[in-house]
Amino acid sequence: MKTTCFIRVPSFCTPISPIIRKHLQKSFNKTGHYNQNHISTLNSAQTSISTSPSSPAPSTSHKPQTPVFLRPLIYSSTFPDLQSFTSWAKTLVSSVGSTFVQLDNGSDSTLLLRELRWLLEDSIDDPSLIPHLGICQNGGITSNTGSSSTEVVRLRVSLGQMYQLWKQRIQERRPFQYIVGCEHWRDLVLSVEEGVLIPRPETEKIVDLVGNVVGGNEMLREGLWADLGTGSGALAIGIARILGKNGRVIATDLSPTAISVAKFNVERYGLQDIIEIKQGSWFSPLVHVEGELDGLVCNPPYIPSEDIGSLQAEVAKHEPRLALDGGVEGMDNLLHLCERTAAMLKPGGFFAFETNGEKQCRLLANHMENEMTGSFRDVNIVSDFADIPRFLTGFCD
Ligand SMILES: C[S@@+](CC[C@H](N)C(=O)[O-])C[C@H]1O[C@@H](n2cnc3c(N)ncnc32)[C@H](O)[C@@H]1O
């Protein structure tokens, strides 16, 4: 990928600075979660699926979309036509002003211009033309230098599609990541599309937590791990890359779209021999490895149902409800997972759950202590990159 813009440049093996990201992407909203960068039309079939482990698993027939930056250069445009597109797109951004910020703490025009630049970077063959289109690296506007280039510009999406995509971004508030079909997460560029949660920066920390525990522990490093509710496959891929040569990960999800996108991502990173992907509800695809897991991670749906409507439009209108809705208090899935984790892990096995924040972490820790006495040890609340208590970690006793 030929991106040159700072926060989208994947660094090798190190996460992008969360502080830079926090300022640039405005990744956290008032509740510390799920805002602009966190964002399908609600799939009614999915919402009706119960979280019970006995739910029948839907079949996987979905064909994942190819992210824009991986598509062949089969379209073309003249430079002046591309300039006209850019001017039109910038005018659309200007018309938004601070409306999205005021409505639901959504994107401001600076971020939208940065996204426009990223769309151009992903779509055109020669990104050195971008400065001539009047958008600088951080998304600011420069005067259009009016390059005299009369060359034909080769494109991965047609100019007509670019107009359509940008209209969707602004008028429908379709998440940028769904527009370009990918998200930069740690040092990975993961394919995403409607029906799959866009992986969030805070979740990156789970991979660091796993890295810390496997560092000094061969059993865990060479062990069998599970990523429940894998979505795009982000955690499974991140973990597979830090396990030893004998490590294995089983990644599960109920959503057929997530399963197919996770497969696509796993294959793109050549990890299909390490990561096995299985469809089904929570532990049901794992019954054959009960008591054999060395590690288990999960970022389950944990938003209280009634809060979903007030999230940013990108999230509330476009991300799959199946990935967000944690029931009345947001705790339904977390409690279910907690109940079964002790039986799934080996003694000494590690778990890490992501939550909505401090309240959920405490509720879960109390549940483990009071209702599951003796099942776990070293239970810890761990903060995310923005210092919000976010994860519950521990070991099976
Ligand atoms: C918050 S998203 C996390 C996705 C991914 N792990 C990440 O961190 O980006 C929760 C995921 O759980 C999946 N999910 C929801 N209910 C499930 C269930 N009963 N069994 C398995 N997966 C489920 C959703 O489809 C979604 O992919």
The ligand as an SDF file (V2000), in Angstrom:
LIG
                    3D

 27 29  0  0  0  0  0  0  0  0999 V2000
  -17.3110   -5.8420   19.7690 C   0  0  0  0  0  0  0  0  0  0  0  0
  -17.2100   -6.9210   18.4100 S   0  0  0  0  0  0  0  0  0  0  0  0
  -15.4970   -7.3880   18.4650 C   0  0  0  0  0  0  0  0  0  0  0  0
  -14.9140   -7.7810   17.1420 C   0  0  0  0  0  0  0  0  0  0  0  0
  -13.3900   -7.9910   17.1780 C   0  0  0  0  0  0  0  0  0  0  0  0
  -13.0000   -8.9920   18.1490 N   0  0  0  0  0  0  0  0  0  0  0  0
  -12.7050   -6.6930   17.4950 C   0  0  0  0  0  0  0  0  0  0  0  0
  -12.2440   -6.5380   18.6090 O   0  0  0  0  0  0  0  0  0  0  0  0
  -12.6310   -5.8310   16.6010 O   0  0  0  0  0  0  0  0  0  0  0  0
  -18.0440   -8.3510   19.0190 C   0  0  0  0  0  0  0  0  0  0  0  0
  -18.0680   -9.5220   18.0760 C   0  0  0  0  0  0  0  0  0  0  0  0
  -18.7870  -10.5800   18.7150 O   0  0  0  0  0  0  0  0  0  0  0  0
  -19.5880  -11.2260   17.7430 C   0  0  0  0  0  0  0  0  0  0  0  0
  -20.7060  -11.8920   18.4580 N   0  0  0  0  0  0  0  0  0  0  0  0
  -21.8360  -11.3460   18.9280 C   0  0  0  0  0  0  0  0  0  0  0  0
  -22.5960  -12.2950   19.5320 N   0  0  0  0  0  0  0  0  0  0  0  0
  -21.9060  -13.4560   19.4330 C   0  0  0  0  0  0  0  0  0  0  0  0
  -22.1540  -14.7850   19.8650 C   0  0  0  0  0  0  0  0  0  0  0  0
  -23.2780  -15.1170   20.5140 N   0  0  0  0  0  0  0  0  0  0  0  0
  -21.2080  -15.7260   19.6100 N   0  0  0  0  0  0  0  0  0  0  0  0
  -20.0800  -15.3980   18.9300 C   0  0  0  0  0  0  0  0  0  0  0  0
  -19.7940  -14.1560   18.5030 N   0  0  0  0  0  0  0  0  0  0  0  0
  -20.6970  -13.2010   18.7440 C   0  0  0  0  0  0  0  0  0  0  0  0
  -20.0290  -10.1330   16.8090 C   0  0  0  0  0  0  0  0  0  0  0  0
  -20.4270  -10.6460   15.5360 O   0  0  0  0  0  0  0  0  0  0  0  0
  -18.7570   -9.2710   16.7480 C   0  0  0  0  0  0  0  0  0  0  0  0
  -17.9280   -9.6950   15.6950 O   0  0  0  0  0  0  0  0  0  0  0  0
  1  2  1  0
  2  3  1  0
  2 10  1  0
  3  4  1  0
  4  5  1  0
  5  6  1  0
  5  7  1  0
  7  8  2  0
  7  9  1  0
 10 11  1  0
 11 12  1  0
 11 26  1  0
 12 13  1  0
 13 14  1  0
 13 24  1  0
 14 15  1  0
 14 23  1  0
 15 16  2  0
 16 17  1  0
 17 18  1  0
 17 23  2  0
 18 19  1  0
 18 20  2  0
 20 21  1  0
 21 22  2  0
 22 23  1  0
 24 25  1  0
 24 26  1  0
 26 27  1  0
M  CHG  2   2   1   9  -1
M  END
$$$$
